[in-house]
Each structure stands twice: as structure tokens, then as C-alpha cells.
Amino acid sequence: MKGIILAVGRGTRLYPATLAICKQLLPIYDKPMVYYPLSVLMLAGIKEILIISTPEDISRFEIMFGDGHQLGMSFFYAVQEHPNGLAEALIIGEEFIADENVCLILGDNLFYGRGLTDLLIRAEDYVEETGGATIFGYNVSDPERYGVASFDEKGNVIGIVEKPINPKSSYAVTGIYFYSNAAVGIAKNVK
């Protein structure tokens, strides 16, 4: 399985700090924010990572991580001109993903907790065994502020709507997604 860190977005709620640097490079405790989603991919055993960022910021990530050898990993880089969502990120990463499955994680989200490593491995195994996907969600009291998953009668995710006026569930998507490599083809048909 390969990993993609999506590090785009203007970070307008963090102005003026993000006028000079992208939010994923702002420090959280003792390291830049992007190290936290990177550590999640490392916990999942993923060693090949594509970092997707803006034209203005991609060189900063290249300077920070280089080719990844210092971490025992391999890093690759790509540009997303505008923050056009997850589907576009998968399309940008098509050549990198090739015939592998992929974990896409947002570069400004932090995941922690007891049992996290086991959850990641179970998600990866599920995708390997079924050719499907695993999307992490969290039950929230104000789903209209988030991307919200909708479900079929069996509990399978059938859609995600960003900041819906009338949410179909109270499960916010958390910013980590495990997909089979079929996701690239599906992403090309998203409107």
C-alpha cells in the first residue's frame, strides 16, 4: 500500500500566520503539523509517500523531507493547482499509485489514541481482501460543519457531502481514507 498526504488549502482561519506559510508546516508542539499524518502512515507500515501541495508550497516539503531516505522511506511530490478535493488528488496520484492500494490522509489532521495502529492495519487488510475502501468517521453533534458520510441500509458509505445543509447522518469524515487502486478510475467519474 502507498500513501498520499494532501497538503493544500489556504488555511484562512489561521491568518495571518498562513499568509507566509501553509498550515501543514505550522508547528504543533515540537514539529510541523504534517509530521502527525506522516506518523499515521508510518504506523500503518506505509513507506512510499506522495505529498501533494500547492505550487507555492511544494518546494518547502521537498526541502523538509527530500527523498525520504533519512526516515527509511521514499517521498515523491506533485502539485495540485487549486484545492479541488480528494478525487482530484487521486487523479494527480494515478501514476504514483499504479496498481497498488492507497491510503489518502489530509495533511492538517491529527489522529491519536489507544488502538490506532490496530485500526489502521484492519483498514488496510479490509481493502486488500475486498478491493473496497475504508473511510474513518466520527459521530459529531454539528455535522453541518464537516464532510458527512451517508450510508446504505447495510452501513456501507454511499456518499460524502461537504458541509451539508441537511446532513444525512451525524458522522463526519475524519480525513483518512483507505482505497483500492480502483479509486482512481472512480475519481475520474466524480462530478
C-alpha positions as CSV (number, residue, x, y, z in Angstrom):
1,M,0.0,0.0,0.0
2,K,1.1,3.5,-0.8
3,G,0.3,6.8,0.9
4,I,-0.7,10.2,-0.2
5,I,-0.6,13.3,2.1
6,L,-2.8,16.0,0.7
7,A,-1.3,19.3,1.9
8,V,-3.3,22.0,0.2
9,G,-5.8,24.7,1.3
10,R,-5.3,28.3,2.2
11,G,-5.7,28.0,6.0
12,T,-7.7,31.2,6.1
13,R,-8.9,30.6,9.7
14,L,-5.2,30.8,10.8
15,Y,-4.5,34.1,9.1
16,P,-2.1,36.0,9.4
17,A,0.2,33.1,10.2
18,T,-0.7,31.2,7.0
19,L,-0.1,34.3,4.8
20,A,3.6,33.3,4.9
21,I,3.5,29.5,5.3
22,C,1.0,26.8,4.7
23,K,-0.9,25.4,7.7
24,Q,0.6,22.0,7.4
25,L,4.1,23.4,8.1
26,L,3.0,25.4,11.2
27,P,4.4,23.9,14.4
28,I,2.3,21.8,16.7
29,Y,4.2,21.2,19.9
30,D,7.7,20.2,18.6
31,K,7.2,19.5,14.9
32,P,5.4,20.8,11.8
33,M,1.8,19.7,11.6
34,V,2.4,17.4,8.6
35,Y,4.6,15.1,10.7
36,Y,1.5,13.9,12.5
37,P,-0.3,12.5,9.5
38,L,3.0,11.2,8.3
39,S,3.4,9.3,11.5
40,V,0.0,7.7,11.0
41,L,1.1,6.4,7.6
42,M,4.3,5.1,9.2
43,L,2.2,3.3,11.9
44,A,0.3,1.6,9.0
45,G,3.6,0.4,7.6
46,I,3.4,2.6,4.6
47,K,6.8,3.6,3.3
48,E,6.1,5.2,-0.2
49,I,4.5,8.6,0.2
50,L,3.3,11.1,-2.3
51,I,3.0,14.6,-0.9
52,I,0.5,16.8,-2.9
53,S,0.7,20.5,-2.3
54,T,0.3,23.9,-3.9
55,P,2.8,25.3,-6.5
56,E,3.9,27.9,-3.8
57,D,4.5,25.3,-1.1
58,I,5.7,22.1,-2.7
59,S,9.4,23.1,-2.6
60,R,9.1,23.6,1.2
61,F,8.1,20.0,1.6
62,E,10.9,18.9,-0.8
63,I,13.4,20.7,1.4
64,M,11.9,19.3,4.6
65,F,11.7,15.6,3.5
66,G,13.9,15.2,0.5
67,D,13.7,11.7,-1.0
68,G,12.8,10.3,2.5
69,H,15.8,8.1,2.9
70,Q,16.6,9.7,6.3
71,L,13.4,8.2,7.5
72,G,13.7,4.9,5.8
73,M,11.0,5.9,3.3
74,S,10.6,7.2,-0.2
75,F,8.9,10.5,-0.9
76,F,7.5,11.8,-4.1
77,Y,5.9,15.2,-4.9
78,A,3.1,16.5,-7.0
79,V,1.3,19.8,-7.4
80,Q,-2.5,20.5,-7.1
81,E,-3.0,23.9,-8.6
82,H,-6.2,24.6,-6.5
83,P,-7.8,22.8,-3.6
84,N,-10.2,20.8,-5.7
85,G,-10.7,17.9,-3.4
86,L,-9.9,14.3,-2.8
87,A,-11.0,12.9,-6.2
88,E,-8.5,15.2,-8.0
89,A,-5.8,14.2,-5.6
90,L,-6.3,10.6,-6.5
91,I,-6.2,11.5,-10.2
92,I,-3.0,13.5,-9.7
93,G,-1.5,10.5,-7.9
94,E,-2.5,8.0,-10.6
95,E,1.0,7.2,-11.9
96,F,2.3,7.0,-8.3
97,I,-0.5,4.7,-7.2
98,A,-0.1,2.5,-10.2
99,D,-1.5,-1.0,-9.3
100,E,-1.2,-0.5,-5.5
101,N,-3.9,0.3,-3.0
102,V,-3.6,3.7,-1.3
103,C,-4.2,5.5,2.0
104,L,-5.0,9.2,1.5
105,I,-4.6,11.4,4.5
106,L,-5.2,15.1,5.0
107,G,-2.0,16.9,6.0
108,D,-3.7,19.1,8.6
109,N,-5.5,16.3,10.6
110,L,-4.2,14.7,13.8
111,F,-5.1,11.2,14.8
112,Y,-4.2,9.5,18.1
113,G,-5.5,7.1,20.6
114,R,-5.2,3.7,22.0
115,G,-5.7,1.0,19.3
116,L,-5.0,3.4,16.4
117,T,-2.3,1.1,14.9
118,D,-4.7,-1.9,15.0
119,L,-7.5,0.2,13.3
120,L,-5.1,1.2,10.6
121,I,-3.9,-2.3,10.0
122,R,-7.5,-3.6,9.9
123,A,-8.5,-0.9,7.4
124,E,-5.5,-1.8,5.2
125,D,-6.4,-5.6,5.4
126,Y,-10.0,-4.9,4.6
127,V,-9.1,-3.1,1.4
128,E,-6.6,-5.8,0.5
129,E,-9.2,-8.5,1.0
130,T,-12.2,-6.9,-0.6
131,G,-10.9,-4.4,-3.1
132,G,-13.2,-1.9,-1.4
133,A,-12.5,1.1,0.8
134,T,-12.4,2.2,4.5
135,I,-13.4,5.7,5.5
136,F,-13.0,6.7,9.1
137,G,-15.8,8.7,10.6
138,Y,-16.6,10.3,13.9
139,N,-20.1,10.9,15.4
140,V,-20.5,14.7,16.0
141,S,-23.3,16.9,17.3
142,D,-22.8,19.5,14.5
143,P,-22.3,17.6,11.2
144,E,-23.1,20.6,9.0
145,R,-19.6,21.9,9.8
146,Y,-17.9,18.9,8.2
147,G,-17.8,16.5,5.3
148,V,-20.6,14.0,6.2
149,A,-20.9,10.3,5.2
150,S,-24.2,8.9,4.1
151,F,-24.9,5.2,4.5
152,D,-27.0,2.4,2.9
153,E,-29.1,0.0,4.9
154,K,-26.1,-2.3,5.5
155,G,-24.0,0.6,6.9
156,N,-21.8,1.0,3.8
157,V,-20.8,4.5,2.9
158,I,-22.5,5.5,-0.3
159,G,-21.7,9.2,-0.4
160,I,-19.8,12.1,1.2
161,V,-21.2,15.6,1.2
162,E,-19.0,18.6,2.3
163,K,-20.8,20.8,4.9
164,P,-24.3,19.8,4.0
165,I,-27.3,22.0,4.9
166,N,-29.3,18.9,5.8
167,P,-26.9,16.1,6.8
168,K,-28.0,12.6,6.1
169,S,-26.0,11.3,9.2
170,S,-24.0,12.7,12.1
171,Y,-20.8,11.0,11.0
172,A,-18.1,13.5,10.0
173,V,-15.3,12.1,7.8
174,T,-12.0,12.5,9.6
175,G,-9.5,12.9,6.8
176,I,-8.1,9.4,6.4
177,Y,-9.2,7.1,3.6
178,F,-8.0,3.6,2.6
179,Y,-8.8,2.8,-1.1
180,S,-8.2,0.0,-3.5
181,N,-6.5,1.2,-6.7
182,A,-9.9,1.2,-8.4
183,A,-10.5,4.5,-6.7
184,V,-8.5,6.4,-9.4
185,G,-11.0,5.2,-12.1
186,I,-13.9,6.1,-9.8
187,A,-12.4,9.5,-9.1
188,K,-12.3,10.3,-12.8
189,N,-16.1,9.9,-12.9
190,V,-16.8,12.1,-9.9
191,K,-18.6,15.3,-10.9
